Amino acid sequence: MTNVIENKYCSGYSYPLSPLAFEEIKAAENMKIQVLERKHEQDMKAMREEMENKFQQILAKIDIGTLR
């Protein structure tokens, strides 16, 4: 398969045919990574908060149990 000179990407395999096309792909991948990193950070924060809440509930039950 032959690509015309104006193509930024291979028409058969979508491989970048110019440095600009490569940079576009790289920028898009970096954005995806940043989105995943933010989501991971949010998920970890929520998990830590949930674990802390559960831990405090357990401690409260232990304190109540030792008072009896």
N, CA, C and O atoms as a printed pandas DataFrame, in Angstrom:
     atom_number atom_name residue_name chain_id  residue_number  x_coord  y_coord  z_coord
0              1         N          MET        A               1    0.850   -1.161    0.000
1              2        CA          MET        A               1    0.000    0.000    0.000
2              3         C          MET        A               1    0.900    1.229    0.000
3              4         O          MET        A               1    1.887    1.274    0.735
4              5         N          THR        A               2    0.574    2.216   -0.808
5              6        CA          THR        A               2    1.364    3.430   -0.924
6              7         C          THR        A               2    0.639    4.585   -0.248
7              8         O          THR        A               2   -0.573    4.744   -0.394
8              9         N          ASN        A               3    1.386    5.377    0.485
9             10        CA          ASN        A               3    0.831    6.558    1.137
10            11         C          ASN        A               3    1.169    7.789    0.310
11            12         O          ASN        A               3    2.252    7.893   -0.267
12            13         N          VAL        A               4    0.228    8.712    0.265
13            14        CA          VAL        A               4    0.520    9.980   -0.405
14            15         C          VAL        A               4    1.390   10.815    0.516
15            16         O          VAL        A               4    1.364   10.634    1.733
16            17         N          ILE        A               5    2.153   11.721   -0.054
17            18        CA          ILE        A               5    3.130   12.501    0.701
18            19         C          ILE        A               5    2.482   13.350    1.796
19            20         O          ILE        A               5    3.119   13.647    2.806
20            21         N          GLU        A               6    1.219   13.742    1.604
21            22        CA          GLU        A               6    0.528   14.585    2.583
22            23         C          GLU        A               6    0.075   13.813    3.827
23            24         O          GLU        A               6   -0.243   14.417    4.852
24            25         N          ASN        A               7    0.047   12.490    3.738
25            26        CA          ASN        A               7   -0.408   11.695    4.889
26            27         C          ASN        A               7    0.513   11.895    6.079
27            28         O          ASN        A               7    1.737   11.865    5.956
28            29         N          LYS        A               8   -0.112   12.101    7.242
29            30        CA          LYS        A               8    0.670   12.172    8.476
30            31         C          LYS        A               8    0.858   10.775    9.050
31            32         O          LYS        A               8    1.815   10.512    9.778
32            33         N          TYR        A               9   -0.073    9.878    8.709
33            34        CA          TYR        A               9   -0.057    8.511    9.238
34            35         C          TYR        A               9   -0.162    7.513    8.098
35            36         O          TYR        A               9   -0.773    7.793    7.066
36            37         N          CYS        A              10    0.433    6.359    8.293
37            38        CA          CYS        A              10    0.342    5.279    7.322
38            39         C          CYS        A              10   -1.120    4.867    7.195
39            40         O          CYS        A              10   -1.787    4.624    8.201
40            41         N          SER        A              11   -1.613    4.789    5.985
41            42        CA          SER        A              11   -3.019    4.442    5.792
42            43         C          SER        A              11   -3.289    2.970    6.088
43            44         O          SER        A              11   -4.446    2.585    6.254
44            45         N          GLY        A              12   -2.271    2.157    6.157
45            46        CA          GLY        A              12   -2.462    0.751    6.456
46            47         C          GLY        A              12   -2.306    0.407    7.924
47            48         O          GLY        A              12   -3.038   -0.430    8.451
48            49         N          TYR        A              13   -1.348    1.055    8.593
49            50        CA          TYR        A              13   -1.015    0.676    9.971
50            51         C          TYR        A              13   -1.114    1.833   10.971
51            52         O          TYR        A              13   -0.844    1.642   12.156
52            53         N          SER        A              14   -1.488    3.003   10.520
53            54        CA          SER        A              14   -1.605    4.207   11.358
54            55         C          SER        A              14   -0.292    4.603   12.011
55            56         O          SER        A              14   -0.295    5.332   13.003
56            57         N          TYR        A              15    0.806    4.147   11.486
57            58        CA          TYR        A              15    2.124    4.516   11.993
58            59         C          TYR        A              15    2.419    5.963   11.591
59            60         O          TYR        A              15    2.126    6.353   10.461
60            61         N          PRO        A              16    2.993    6.767   12.496
61            62        CA          PRO        A              16    3.273    8.158   12.134
62            63         C          PRO        A              16    4.337    8.232   11.038
63            64         O          PRO        A              16    5.348    7.531   11.078
64            65         N          LEU        A              17    4.085    9.088   10.077
65            66        CA          LEU        A              17    5.014    9.229    8.955
66            67         C          LEU        A              17    5.840   10.510    9.033
67            68         O          LEU        A              17    6.680   10.767    8.171
68            69         N          SER        A              18    5.599   11.307   10.063
69            70        CA          SER        A              18    6.372   12.541   10.216
70            71         C          SER        A              18    6.627   12.784   11.699
71            72         O          SER        A              18    5.921   12.251   12.555
72            73         N          PRO        A              19    7.639   13.590   11.994
73            74        CA          PRO        A              19    7.896   13.913   13.407
74            75         C          PRO        A              19    6.691   14.584   14.079
75            76         O          PRO        A              19    6.421   14.337   15.254
76            77         N          LEU        A              20    5.973   15.426   13.341
77            78        CA          LEU        A              20    4.801   16.091   13.900
78            79         C          LEU        A              20    3.729   15.067   14.284
79            80         O          LEU        A              20    3.122   15.171   15.350
80            81         N          ALA        A              21    3.500   14.095   13.428
81            82        CA          ALA        A              21    2.517   13.046   13.726
82            83         C          ALA        A              21    2.948   12.250   14.958
83            84         O          ALA        A              21    2.119   11.911   15.802
84            85         N          PHE        A              22    4.235   11.956   15.057
85            86        CA          PHE        A              22    4.746   11.237   16.226
86            87         C          PHE        A              22    4.512   12.050   17.493
87            88         O          PHE        A              22    4.096   11.499   18.512
88            89         N          GLU        A              23    4.776   13.358   17.439
89            90        CA          GLU        A              23    4.573   14.229   18.599
90            91         C          GLU        A              23    3.096   14.295   18.989
91            92         O          GLU        A              23    2.777   14.367   20.176
92            93         N          GLU        A              24    2.195   14.273   18.011
93            94        CA          GLU        A              24    0.759   14.264   18.300
94            95         C          GLU        A              24    0.374   12.998   19.074
95            96         O          GLU        A              24   -0.360   13.053   20.060
96            97         N          ILE        A              25    0.880   11.879   18.609
97            98        CA          ILE        A              25    0.593   10.601   19.273
98            99         C          ILE        A              25    1.157   10.619   20.693
99           100         O          ILE        A              25    0.491   10.212   21.645
100          101         N          LYS        A              26    2.383   11.094   20.816
101          102        CA          LYS        A              26    3.037   11.146   22.122
102          103         C          LYS        A              26    2.255   12.055   23.080
103          104         O          LYS        A              26    2.075   11.705   24.246
104          105         N          ALA        A              27    1.793   13.204   22.608
105          106        CA          ALA        A              27    1.027   14.128   23.446
106          107         C          ALA        A              27   -0.298   13.490   23.880
107          108         O          ALA        A              27   -0.706   13.631   25.033
108          109         N          ALA        A              28   -0.960   12.796   22.967
109          110        CA          ALA        A              28   -2.222   12.136   23.305
110          111         C          ALA        A              28   -1.998   11.041   24.346
111          112         O          ALA        A              28   -2.801   10.892   25.267
112          113         N          GLU        A              29   -0.931   10.285   24.210
113          114        CA          GLU        A              29   -0.614    9.235   25.183
114          115         C          GLU        A              29   -0.277    9.836   26.546
115          116         O          GLU        A              29   -0.676    9.299   27.580
116          117         N          ASN        A              30    0.452   10.941   26.547
117          118        CA          ASN        A              30    0.775   11.608   27.811
118          119         C          ASN        A              30   -0.480   12.101   28.513
119          120         O          ASN        A              30   -0.574   12.031   29.739
120          121         N          MET        A              31   -1.444   12.599   27.749
121          122        CA          MET        A              31   -2.713   13.044   28.343
122          123         C          MET        A              31   -3.445   11.857   28.971
123          124         O          MET        A              31   -3.991   11.975   30.068
124          125         N          LYS        A              32   -3.459   10.730   28.289
125          126        CA          LYS        A              32   -4.106    9.531   28.835
126          127         C          LYS        A              32   -3.441    9.113   30.142
127          128         O          LYS        A              32   -4.118    8.752   31.104
128          129         N          ILE        A              33   -2.119    9.164   30.167
129          130        CA          ILE        A              33   -1.376    8.789   31.376
130          131         C          ILE        A              33   -1.712    9.747   32.519
131          132         O          ILE        A              33   -1.911    9.307   33.652
132          133         N          GLN        A              34   -1.777   11.037   32.239
133          134        CA          GLN        A              34   -2.099   12.019   33.271
134          135         C          GLN        A              34   -3.501   11.789   33.836
135          136         O          GLN        A              34   -3.709   11.894   35.045
136          137         N          VAL        A              35   -4.453   11.478   32.970
137          138        CA          VAL        A              35   -5.815   11.202   33.420
138          139         C          VAL        A              35   -5.823    9.971   34.324
139          140         O          VAL        A              35   -6.467    9.974   35.373
140          141         N          LEU        A              36   -5.115    8.926   33.922
141          142        CA          LEU        A              36   -5.047    7.712   34.734
142          143         C          LEU        A              36   -4.356    7.978   36.074
143          144         O          LEU        A              36   -4.781    7.455   37.104
144          145         N          GLU        A              37   -3.299    8.783   36.062
145          146        CA          GLU        A              37   -2.598    9.104   37.309
146          147         C          GLU        A              37   -3.514    9.873   38.261
147          148         O          GLU        A              37   -3.537    9.587   39.458
148          149         N          ARG        A              38   -4.273   10.848   37.742
149          150        CA          ARG        A              38   -5.201   11.606   38.593
150          151         C          ARG        A              38   -6.281   10.693   39.164
151          152         O          ARG        A              38   -6.626   10.789   40.342
152          153         N          LYS        A              39   -6.809    9.814   38.328
153          154        CA          LYS        A              39   -7.841    8.884   38.790
154          155         C          LYS        A              39   -7.275    7.975   39.880
155          156         O          LYS        A              39   -7.935    7.726   40.888
156          157         N          HIS        A              40   -6.067    7.484   39.679
157          158        CA          HIS        A              40   -5.419    6.623   40.661
158          159         C          HIS        A              40   -5.244    7.370   41.985
159          160         O          HIS        A              40   -5.521    6.819   43.050
160          161         N          GLU        A              41   -4.790    8.608   41.919
161          162        CA          GLU        A              41   -4.607    9.405   43.137
162          163         C          GLU        A              41   -5.935    9.599   43.865
163          164         O          GLU        A              41   -5.997    9.481   45.088
164          165         N          GLN        A              42   -6.991    9.895   43.116
165          166        CA          GLN        A              42   -8.310   10.081   43.727
166          167         C          GLN        A              42   -8.803    8.782   44.354
167          168         O          GLN        A              42   -9.339    8.784   45.463
168          169         N          ASP        A              43   -8.622    7.683   43.647
169          170        CA          ASP        A              43   -9.050    6.381   44.168
170          171         C          ASP        A              43   -8.283    6.019   45.437
171          172         O          ASP        A              43   -8.868    5.519   46.398
172          173         N          MET        A              44   -6.981    6.269   45.439
173          174        CA          MET        A              44   -6.171    5.957   46.617
174          175         C          MET        A              44   -6.574    6.834   47.799
175          176         O          MET        A              44   -6.638    6.354   48.931
176          177         N          LYS        A              45   -6.845    8.102   47.552
177          178        CA          LYS        A              45   -7.273    9.005   48.623
178          179         C          LYS        A              45   -8.596    8.519   49.213
179          180         O          LYS        A              45   -8.755    8.474   50.433
180          181         N          ALA        A              46   -9.545    8.156   48.348
181          182        CA          ALA        A              46  -10.845    7.674   48.817
182          183         C          ALA        A              46  -10.680    6.379   49.616
183          184         O          ALA        A              46  -11.345    6.188   50.634
184          185         N          MET        A              47   -9.803    5.500   49.159
185          186        CA          MET        A              47   -9.573    4.235   49.857
186          187         C          MET        A              47   -8.949    4.477   51.230
187          188         O          MET        A              47   -9.342    3.851   52.214
188          189         N          ARG        A              48   -7.971    5.393   51.293
189          190        CA          ARG        A              48   -7.350    5.716   52.586
190          191         C          ARG        A              48   -8.379    6.294   53.557
191          192         O          ARG        A              48   -8.392    5.943   54.737
192          193         N          GLU        A              49   -9.237    7.176   53.057
193          194        CA          GLU        A              49  -10.268    7.769   53.908
194          195         C          GLU        A              49  -11.234    6.699   54.420
195          196         O          GLU        A              49  -11.604    6.696   55.594
196          197         N          GLU        A              50  -11.630    5.804   53.542
197          198        CA          GLU        A              50  -12.537    4.725   53.939
198          199         C          GLU        A              50  -11.874    3.819   54.983
199          200         O          GLU        A              50  -12.503    3.434   55.969
200          201         N          MET        A              51  -10.609    3.487   54.757
201          202        CA          MET        A              51   -9.895    2.645   55.711
202          203         C          MET        A              51   -9.765    3.336   57.065
203          204         O          MET        A              51   -9.927    2.699   58.105
204          205         N          GLU        A              52   -9.476    4.633   57.056
205          206        CA          GLU        A              52   -9.359    5.382   58.304
206          207         C          GLU        A              52  -10.698    5.395   59.044
207          208         O          GLU        A              52  -10.735    5.223   60.263
208          209         N          ASN        A              53  -11.792    5.598   58.315
209          210        CA          ASN        A              53  -13.118    5.580   58.934
210          211         C          ASN        A              53  -13.413    4.217   59.562
211          212         O          ASN        A              53  -13.912    4.139   60.685
212          213         N          LYS        A              54  -13.106    3.166   58.846
213          214        CA          LYS        A              54  -13.343    1.809   59.371
214          215         C          LYS        A              54  -12.474    1.561   60.603
215          216         O          LYS        A              54  -12.930    0.973   61.584
216          217         N          PHE        A              55  -11.234    2.007   60.546
217          218        CA          PHE        A              55  -10.323    1.830   61.665
218          219         C          PHE        A              55  -10.849    2.565   62.898
219          220         O          PHE        A              55  -10.806    2.039   64.010
220          221         N          GLN        A              56  -11.344    3.781   62.690
221          222        CA          GLN        A              56  -11.898    4.544   63.815
222          223         C          GLN        A              56  -13.135    3.849   64.387
223          224         O          GLN        A              56  -13.342    3.864   65.601
224          225         N          GLN        A              57  -13.954    3.242   63.531
225          226        CA          GLN        A              57  -15.124    2.495   64.004
226          227         C          GLN        A              57  -14.687    1.298   64.851
227          228         O          GLN        A              57  -15.277    1.012   65.893
228          229         N          ILE        A              58  -13.662    0.618   64.396
229          230        CA          ILE        A              58  -13.152   -0.539   65.147
230          231         C          ILE        A              58  -12.616   -0.085   66.502
231          232         O          ILE        A              58  -12.907   -0.703   67.526
232          233         N          LEU        A              59  -11.837    0.989   66.509
233          234        CA          LEU        A              59  -11.297    1.514   67.769
234          235         C          LEU        A              59  -12.414    1.919   68.718
235          236         O          LEU        A              59  -12.317    1.680   69.922
236          237         N          ALA        A              60  -13.465    2.523   68.199
237          238        CA          ALA        A              60  -14.588    2.929   69.036
238          239         C          ALA        A              60  -15.257    1.703   69.661
239          240         O          ALA        A              60  -15.638    1.734   70.831
240          241         N          LYS        A              61  -15.401    0.622   68.884
241          242        CA          LYS        A              61  -15.995   -0.602   69.405
242          243         C          LYS        A              61  -15.096   -1.241   70.463
243          244         O          LYS        A              61  -15.591   -1.794   71.445
244          245         N          ILE        A              62  -13.801   -1.168   70.271
245          246        CA          ILE        A              62  -12.862   -1.724   71.254
246          247         C          ILE        A              62  -12.964   -0.917   72.544
247          248         O          ILE        A              62  -13.020   -1.486   73.634
248          249         N          ASP        A              63  -12.989    0.412   72.420
249          250        CA          ASP        A              63  -13.108    1.273   73.609
250          251         C          ASP        A              63  -14.391    0.995   74.363
251          252         O          ASP        A              63  -14.373    0.929   75.592
252          253         N          ILE        A              64  -15.491    0.831   73.673
253          254        CA          ILE        A              64  -16.777    0.525   74.315
254          255         C          ILE        A              64  -16.701   -0.832   74.992
255          256         O          ILE        A              64  -17.217   -0.998   76.097
256          257         N          GLY        A              65  -16.066   -1.804   74.350
257          258        CA          GLY        A              65  -15.945   -3.138   74.907
258          259         C          GLY        A              65  -15.099   -3.175   76.159
259          260         O          GLY        A              65  -15.374   -3.961   77.066
260          261         N          THR        A              66  -14.072   -2.339   76.227
261          262        CA          THR        A              66  -13.205   -2.338   77.418
262          263         C          THR        A              66  -13.830   -1.607   78.592
263          264         O          THR        A              66  -13.405   -1.779   79.734
264          265         N          LEU        A              67  -14.854   -0.779   78.310
265          266        CA          LEU        A              67  -15.524   -0.052   79.381
266          267         C          LEU        A              67  -16.534   -0.921   80.132
267          268         O          LEU        A              67  -16.949   -0.575   81.238
268          269         N          ARG        A              68  -16.916   -2.011   79.554
269          270        CA          ARG        A              68  -17.934   -2.870   80.177
270          271         C          ARG        A              68  -17.343   -3.765   81.219
271          272         O          ARG        A              68  -18.062   -4.549   81.838
